[in-house]
Amino acid sequence: MFKKFSASESVSGSSLAKSSVARNIKKSICESYPALDSTEDADGPLDTILGDKKQPLHVVKCHDRVSMVVINKTPKFFQLHDEQWLPLLRLLHQYPDLLPVVQVDRGAIKFVLKGADIMAPGLTSAGGSLGSTPLEAGAYVAVKAEGKEHILAIGRLAMSTADIAKINKGTAIENLHSLNDGLWNTHSIE
């Protein structure tokens, strides 16, 4: 999805979020990722990621109805068509437990890195794994590779994990954001 993303060409607008909008975004992120929620007594990871109330939160609009949360010119989360906020891979590398993890076999790595969707056999073969928790179609997942430490992509399940195991053919995961795509290579958004 972000294969040809370029901050200079893909960004259509940026605005400083009003405090009420920033609160709603933070609330939505906390609901999606309870592990990031902070307590009233101590700062949690979300306060570290998105900053405190004094930290300006920008909402950047991109083509294809994609929005991003940007703090200090650094993109942190993205959202497709007003759906769930998703962490960028750089953030997911810091907090790998935010999304359920599936694993592709070694043969799929080069295709995933080129932005290809993930086919069912890459997840059901000896080197692949559908994870320990059953997931429904439409769920967002982090994609690891056999023998690798870090997550290489974020995707959306095209069918449930039960159907992937049962049918074992066709597109299983829509690749949304992967290592070395345009979004990964964007370190700063003005």
C-alpha positions as CSV (number, residue, x, y, z in Angstrom):
1,M,0.0,0.0,0.0
2,F,2.8,2.4,0.9
3,K,5.2,1.1,-1.7
4,K,5.3,4.4,-3.6
5,F,4.6,6.7,-0.7
6,S,6.5,9.9,-0.6
7,A,5.9,12.6,2.0
8,S,6.4,15.4,-0.6
9,E,3.9,13.9,-3.1
10,S,1.5,11.8,-1.0
11,V,0.7,14.3,1.8
12,S,-2.3,16.4,0.9
13,G,-2.6,18.4,4.1
14,S,-1.4,18.7,7.7
15,S,-3.1,20.3,10.7
16,L,-2.4,20.8,14.3
17,A,-5.0,18.8,16.2
18,K,-7.2,20.6,18.6
19,S,-6.9,19.4,22.1
20,S,-10.3,17.6,21.9
21,V,-9.3,15.9,18.6
22,A,-5.9,14.9,20.2
23,R,-7.8,13.4,23.2
24,N,-10.1,11.4,21.0
25,I,-7.2,10.1,19.0
26,K,-5.3,9.1,22.1
27,K,-8.5,7.5,23.5
28,S,-9.0,5.5,20.3
29,I,-5.4,4.3,20.4
30,C,-5.7,3.3,24.1
31,E,-8.9,1.3,23.3
32,S,-7.1,-0.5,20.5
33,Y,-3.9,-1.1,22.4
34,P,-4.5,-1.3,26.1
35,A,-0.9,-2.2,26.7
36,L,0.0,1.4,25.8
37,D,-2.5,3.0,28.3
38,S,-1.0,5.0,31.1
39,T,-2.2,5.2,34.7
40,E,-2.9,8.5,36.4
41,D,0.2,8.0,38.7
42,A,2.8,7.3,36.1
43,D,3.5,8.0,32.5
44,G,2.8,5.0,30.3
45,P,4.2,4.1,26.9
46,L,1.5,6.1,25.1
47,D,2.7,9.3,26.9
48,T,6.2,8.5,25.8
49,I,5.1,7.9,22.2
50,L,2.6,10.7,21.7
51,G,4.0,13.1,24.3
52,D,2.1,14.9,27.0
53,K,-0.7,17.5,26.6
54,K,1.9,20.2,25.7
55,Q,3.3,18.1,22.9
56,P,1.7,19.2,19.6
57,L,-0.1,16.4,17.7
58,H,-0.5,16.8,14.0
59,V,-2.9,14.9,11.8
60,V,-1.6,14.5,8.3
61,K,-4.0,13.6,5.5
62,C,-2.7,11.6,2.5
63,H,-4.1,10.4,-0.7
64,D,-6.5,7.3,-0.7
65,R,-8.1,8.5,2.6
66,V,-5.0,7.7,4.8
67,S,-4.4,9.7,7.9
68,M,-1.3,9.8,10.1
69,V,-0.5,10.9,13.6
70,V,2.7,12.9,13.6
71,I,4.6,14.0,16.7
72,N,7.7,16.2,16.2
73,K,7.6,15.6,12.5
74,T,7.8,11.8,13.1
75,P,4.9,9.7,12.0
76,K,3.7,7.3,14.7
77,F,0.3,5.8,13.7
78,F,-1.6,5.6,10.4
79,Q,-5.3,5.0,9.7
80,L,-7.0,3.7,6.6
81,H,-10.5,4.9,5.8
82,D,-11.3,6.0,9.4
83,E,-10.7,2.5,10.7
84,Q,-8.4,1.5,13.6
85,W,-5.2,3.5,14.2
86,L,-2.2,1.2,13.3
87,P,1.4,1.7,14.6
88,L,4.1,2.2,12.0
89,L,6.7,-0.6,11.8
90,R,9.3,1.5,13.6
91,L,6.9,1.8,16.6
92,L,6.0,-1.9,16.3
93,H,9.6,-2.8,16.6
94,Q,9.7,-1.0,20.0
95,Y,6.4,-2.5,21.1
96,P,6.1,-5.9,19.3
97,D,3.1,-7.1,21.3
98,L,0.7,-4.5,20.0
99,L,-0.7,-6.7,17.2
100,P,-1.2,-10.4,16.9
101,V,1.8,-12.0,15.2
102,V,1.8,-14.5,12.3
103,Q,4.9,-15.8,10.6
104,V,5.7,-16.4,7.0
105,D,8.3,-19.0,5.7
106,R,11.7,-17.9,4.3
107,G,10.4,-18.2,0.7
108,A,7.9,-15.4,1.2
109,I,10.3,-12.8,2.6
110,K,11.5,-11.3,-0.6
111,F,7.9,-11.0,-1.9
112,V,6.6,-9.4,1.3
113,L,9.5,-6.9,1.2
114,K,8.5,-5.9,-2.3
115,G,4.9,-5.2,-1.1
116,A,3.2,-8.3,-2.3
117,D,0.2,-9.7,-0.4
118,I,0.8,-12.8,1.6
119,M,-0.5,-16.1,0.3
120,A,-1.9,-18.8,2.5
121,P,0.8,-21.4,1.7
122,G,3.5,-19.1,3.1
123,L,1.7,-19.2,6.4
124,T,0.8,-22.9,6.6
125,S,4.1,-24.4,5.5
126,A,6.7,-25.7,7.9
127,G,8.3,-22.3,8.5
128,G,5.0,-20.4,8.8
129,S,2.7,-19.9,11.7
130,L,-0.9,-18.6,12.1
131,G,-0.2,-17.7,15.7
132,S,-1.8,-19.2,18.8
133,T,-5.1,-17.1,18.8
134,P,-7.8,-17.7,16.2
135,L,-8.4,-14.4,14.3
136,E,-11.3,-13.4,12.1
137,A,-11.1,-11.9,8.6
138,G,-10.3,-8.1,8.7
139,A,-8.1,-8.4,11.8
140,Y,-4.8,-6.5,11.6
141,V,-1.6,-8.6,12.2
142,A,2.1,-8.1,12.5
143,V,4.0,-10.4,10.1
144,K,7.3,-11.9,11.2
145,A,9.6,-14.0,9.0
146,E,11.0,-17.4,9.8
147,G,14.4,-17.1,11.4
148,K,14.2,-13.2,11.8
149,E,13.8,-11.2,14.9
150,H,11.9,-8.1,13.8
151,I,8.5,-7.7,12.2
152,L,8.7,-7.1,8.5
153,A,5.1,-6.1,7.7
154,I,1.7,-5.1,8.9
155,G,-1.3,-6.5,7.2
156,R,-5.1,-7.2,7.3
157,L,-6.4,-10.8,7.2
158,A,-8.3,-11.5,4.0
159,M,-9.8,-14.6,5.6
160,S,-9.9,-16.0,9.1
161,T,-7.0,-18.0,10.3
162,A,-9.2,-21.1,10.4
163,D,-10.0,-20.6,6.7
164,I,-6.4,-20.0,5.9
165,A,-5.5,-23.3,7.4
166,K,-8.4,-25.1,5.8
167,I,-8.4,-23.7,2.3
168,N,-4.6,-23.2,2.1
169,K,-4.6,-21.2,-1.2
170,G,-5.2,-17.6,-2.3
171,T,-4.4,-14.3,-0.6
172,A,-4.4,-14.6,3.1
173,I,-3.1,-11.2,4.2
174,E,-3.3,-7.8,2.5
175,N,0.1,-6.2,2.9
176,L,-0.4,-2.7,4.2
177,H,3.1,-1.5,5.3
178,S,6.4,-3.3,5.0
179,L,10.1,-2.7,5.6
180,N,11.7,-0.5,3.0
181,D,8.4,0.8,1.6
182,G,7.9,4.5,1.1
183,L,6.4,5.0,4.6
184,W,9.3,3.1,6.3
185,N,11.7,5.4,4.5
186,T,9.9,8.5,5.6
187,H,11.6,9.7,8.7
188,S,10.1,13.2,8.8
189,I,6.9,14.8,7.6
190,E,6.7,18.6,7.6
